[in-house]
Amino acid sequence: MLYDTYELQRSLLGSASSWAAIGAELLNNPALPMGYFGTGPIIASALQVFAHLYEERGKPAFNIAAVDVDGAERAVSETVVLEKPFGALRHFKREGLPKEAPRLLIVAPMSGHYATLLRGTVARMVENQEVWITDWADAKMVPVSEGRFDLDDYIDYLIEFLRFIGPDTHVLAVCQPSVPAFAAAAVMGAERDPCRPATLTMMGGPIDTRASPTPVDDVAMERPLSWFKRSVIATVPLNYPGAGRQVYPGFLQLAGFLSMNIQSHLMSHYEMFKHLTLGDQESADATKRFYDEYLSVCDMTAEFYLQTIEHVFQRHTLPRSQFVHRGKPIDPAAIRDTALLAIEGERDDISGIGQTKAALDLATRLPKKRKKYHLAKDVGHYGIFNGSKWRARIAPVVEQWIRANPR
């Protein structure tokens, strides 16, 4: 019922959005005088904001056609090199990249947003590295016949992707995948797999959420797992390929994130309204671009979501050495030569200070010189991997660490 109710509401608001867009276009038509007088510009701006907020959104594209390298524009190629039911491996390489350039696998979070949320991360790293990224599928688009997808499968996918790319690959895990990426490095380290990561950079990841708990951690801790099963798990409706699959809907995840900073989001849309009223289309478009990405959401499989709640936020099985993969205990001490870099944002309100740094203490057999911690001053969660501070202050730290720690 939850998903069906949402679909009905989405359909109604989608129609209203279309009519609002038509109204805004009429009012902004230079051939019609009504948009120039009285409340015309105000009404047109309000209709544009409403239309943008509730318009239909699908999976965004990366759209990284070129990057600037030393003042010269270099074309970027983008291809899907491996495709699996619950995710693809997407490859980016810029023109003129040296043959000896490092290879980097970026592990995108499976947390309600598409991998394109890391567009800025890819665009910056592809300047000097050959880049691959995990492009996770929207669970509602995966037929039930493809089976389950849980934490074990996530780890298996990462291992398979690393073996596909080959030895001497570096890994950058953003937020939630820090846990399965760390687990994958431990599994491959224990097996002395030649394709184990040369380095693993974890950014704002919930390795041990007992350190500096945030409101996100509190929500996960204050209710039993049975509540999450009963209250936030829904069945995909018949109008999607994944009909019948149990999922944690992306719209619920988005509602949670919006509620955390509702005043900020309201002010952003009010500012967009003012920019449109004043004719400042450039500023309004910047806000639109951000929300085009932020409001594009996808579903997670129920089993993956519930296991993440249980093992990462409630039982803390990784830092307690109780985390298992395919029934076998994961030994963090098996990470003996994969250099670890933990990056945290000083103002991160999703993964608190110390949560990612905990990974360095878990790898007890890794030499101290192959461990590094970086606290990004005046940076929030999204600023760790996107924006000017990421490009100018954080990415260079990652690149330096990659080059200082070849296999």
N, C-alpha and C positions, 0 to 999 in steps of 0.2 A: 504493500500500500504506500509506503514512504516514497519509493521511486516513482510509482504511478502518479501520485499527487504532485511530485516535482515536475514530471513531464507535462502534466496538464497546465500547471502554472507557467512553465517555460514556453509552452505553445501560445498561451494567452499573451504573455509579455512580449514574445517574439513578434506577434501580430501588431501589438501596440507600438513596438519599436519601429516596425516598418512604416506605420502610419505617421509616427512622429518624424521619421526621416523625410517622408514626402512633404509634410507640413513645413519642415525647416527649409527644404529646397525651394518650396514655393515662396516663402517669405524672403529668401536670399536671392531670388531671381531678379537680376537687374532690370528686367522688363516690367516688373510689377512694383508700383510705388509703395505698397504697404510696408515693405521691409525697411523703409527709410524714415518712417515717421512714428511718433508716439511710442507705444509699447512693442512695435514690430520687431526691432532688433533683440529686445529682451526675450520675447516669446520664442523667436527663432533660436536663440542661444540655449534656452531651456529645453526646447525640443531636441536639439542636437545632443545635449548631455544625456537626456533620457534615452534617445535612440541608441547612443553608443553604449550606455550601461547595460541595456537589455538585448542588444543585437545577438544573433546566432553566431557562435564561435566554434570553429573546428580546431584541428591541430595546426599550429603555426608552422611556418617554414623558417629555416635558419637564415636564409638570404644573406650569406656571407660571400659576396661576389669577389671582393678584393680587400686587401689590407695594405696599410702604409708601412713600408720598411725603409728606414733611413731616407725618408722624404720621397720615395718612389712607390707608386701603386703597383702591387703585385696581385695577379689574379689567383683566386682560390678555387680548387676543384672540390666537389663534394660527391661522394658515392656511397651507396650501401654495399658493403663487402660481405656481410653475413647476415642472414635473416632467419630468425627463429620465432615461434608462435608468440612469445611474450616480450620480445625485444629484438632489435637489430643492432648491428655494429656499423656505425657510420664513420666514414673516413674523410678527413680534410687535409689537403696539402696545398701549400702556396707555391706559386711559380718561383723558380730560382732557389729553392731551399737546398742547402748543401747536402750531399749524400750522407755525410757523417752526422747530420742533425739528429738529436735524440728523438725517440719514439715515445709518445705519451698517450695513455688511455685515460680519458676523463670518465669517471663513473658518476652519472647523473642520479639524483635522488628519485626514488619511486615514492612520491609523497603528495600526489594529487595534481602536480604540474607536469607538463611535458619537458623533455630534455632541452627544448629551446629556451627554457628559463636560464640556461647557461650559455646563451648566445655570446654574451660579452666575454665569458671565460674562454670559449673556443676561439673567438676572434683575436684575443690577445695572445694566447698560447700558440696559435698557428703561425704567428709571425716568425718564430724561431724553432718550432718543433713540428714534427709530423704528428698529426692528432687523430685519434679515434675517440668516439663517444658512444656510450650505451644509450640507445634510443628506445626506451621502454614503451611497450604497447599499452593502449587504453584497454583495461580488462573487459569492458562492456563490448568491445569489438572482437574479442577472442572467443570462438565457439567452445561450448562446454566439452565437446569431443576432444579438445586439445589437452584436457586434464587440468591438474592443479598447478599452482605456482606459489611456493612458500620460500622461507629463508634458505632452506637447503638448495632449492632450485636457483635462487638468486646467486648463491656462492658458486654453484656449478656453472652458471652462465659466465661469471667473471673468469673462472678458471679456463673455460673453453675459449673465451675471447682472448685471453692472454696467450694461450697456446696458438691461436690463429695468427696473432700478430708476430709472435716469436720471442726469442730471448732478448734480454737487455731492454725490456720495455719498462717505462716508468708509469706510475699510477697516481692520479689525482682524484680523490674522493671528496665530494662536496656534501656536507651535512649527513643525512641519514645513512648513506652507503658506507660511511667510515667503518661501521661495525662489520658488515659482510665483507668489505674489502680487506680489513684487518684479518678477519677469519680466513679468507681465501689465501692471503699471504702466509698465514700460519700453516694451513693445510699443504700448500705447495712447498713451504720451507721444510716441513716434516718429511715430505717425499723427495726432497732435493730435486725438485722439478726444475729442469733447465730454463723454463719459461717463467719462473717466479719473478716478481717485480724487482727491478734494480733499486727503485725507491718507492715509497708510499707516502704521499702527502695527504693528510686528513685535515679538512677545513670545517670548523664549526660542527664537529661530529659528536654524537651522544655516546661516546665510549663508556663513560661512567656518569650517569645522570644524578648520582648522589652528590656530586660536586656542584655547588652553586645551583640548586634547582630553580628552574624558571616556571612561569605559569603553565607552559606546555607540559612540563614534567609533573607539576602538581595535579593537573587534570587527569593525567594517566595514572597517577598513584592513588587518588582519592576515591576511585571506584573500582569494584572487582571486575575481573575479566568477563564475568557473566553479564555485567551491565552493558559492556561494549558489544557483546554478541547480540544482546536483546535490543539495544537502542540504536546502533549506528550501522548495523549490517543489513543490506537490502538485496533484493533479487532483481537482476537486470530484466527490464520489460521485453515484451515480444518484438518490439520494433528495432531491436539491435541484434547483430550477429551472435552476441554472447548471451542471448535470452536464457534465463534460468540460472545463470552463474551468480553465486553469492559474492558480493563486493562491498567494499567501503567506498561509497560514492564520492567523486571529486567535489561535488557541490557542497557536501557536508564539511569536507576538509577546508574548502574555501571559506565557508561560513565561519569556521573556527578562527582562521587567520584574520578575517575581516573584523570579527568581534574583538580581537585583541587590541586593534588600533582603529576602532571605528571612527573616532573623532578625526584622526589624521586622514582617513579615506574620504570622509565627508568634506573636509576642508580642501582636499585635492580636487574634488569635483566642483566645489564652489569656486575655486580659483580658475578651473577650466571654464566655467560659466562666465566669469568676469573677463577672461582673456577673449572669449568669443564675442562678448558684448562690445568690447573695445576694439575688436578687429585684429587682435594679436593672434593670428592663426598659428604661427610658429610655436608659441608657448603652449597653446591648446593641443597641437599635434603631438608635442613631446609627452604630455600627460596621457593622451590617447594611446600612444605607442606602448607606454608602460602598462596600462590597464588592458590593452589587447592581449598582452602576454599573461598578466597576473590573473585575469578572469577566464583564461582558457584552462580548463581543468579536465582531468581524466580519472578513471576509477582504478582502485587497487583490488586485487583478489582478497577475499575475506581472510583466507588462511595466512597470507603474508602480513596483512595488517595486524591481525590478532597475535601472531607470533612476535611481531615487532613490539607491540604493547607489552606482552608478557615478558619477553627475554631482555629487552633493552630498557624499558621504563619501570617494570614492576619487580622482576626477580634479579636483574642486573647479573645475568649469568656469565657474561664475558669477563668482567673484572673479578668475579668470584670463581673463575676457572671451572664453570659448570656448563659452558656453552658446548653444544655438540653439533657435528655435521654428519649426516647419514648414520647416526647412532654412535659415532666415534667422538670422544672428547677432543676439543681443540686446545692445543697447548701453545699459548702465546710465546713461550720460550723457544719454540721451533723457528721463530724469526731470528735468524742469526746473522744474515748478511744483507737483508733488505733495509736500506737506510730509511728511517722514519722522521718525517717532519710534521709537527702538529701546529696548526695555525688557529688562533682564536681571535674574535673581535671583542674589544674592550666593552662595547655597548650591545653585545649580542643578547637579545631577549628571548631567543629560542634555545640555543645551546650555551649554557653558562660557562664562565671562566673556570677552567680546570677539567671540564668534561672530556675534551679532546686530548689534553696533555696527559691524561691518565694512561693513554696507550703507550707512552714512552716507558712508564714504570712496569707495564705488563711484560714487555720484551726484555726479560731479565738477562738473557744471554747475548743480547746485541751490544757491541762495544759502545761506550759513551760517545765516541767521536762520530758514530753513525746515527746519533739522535739529535734532534734540534727542536726547540720550541720558539714560536714567534707570536707575540701578542700585538695585534694591530690596534694602535691607539685611535680613539675616536671613530671606530668602525662598528656598525651594527651587523646583523646577520647577513643581509643581502649585499652589503658593501664589501664583505670578504671576497666575493667572487664576481662582482659586477661594479661598474662605475669607475670614476677617476682614481679613487684610492686603491682599488684593486689593480688597475693598470699601472699606476706609477709607483706604488709602495709595496704591494704584496706579490704580484706576479714576478718581479725581479728576484725576490727571495726564493720563490719556487724554482725559477730557472737556475739560479746560482747553486741551489741544493742538488738539482738534477745533474748539473755538470761537475759538481764536486764529488759525486758518488756514482760513477759508472760501475757496472758489475765487475 
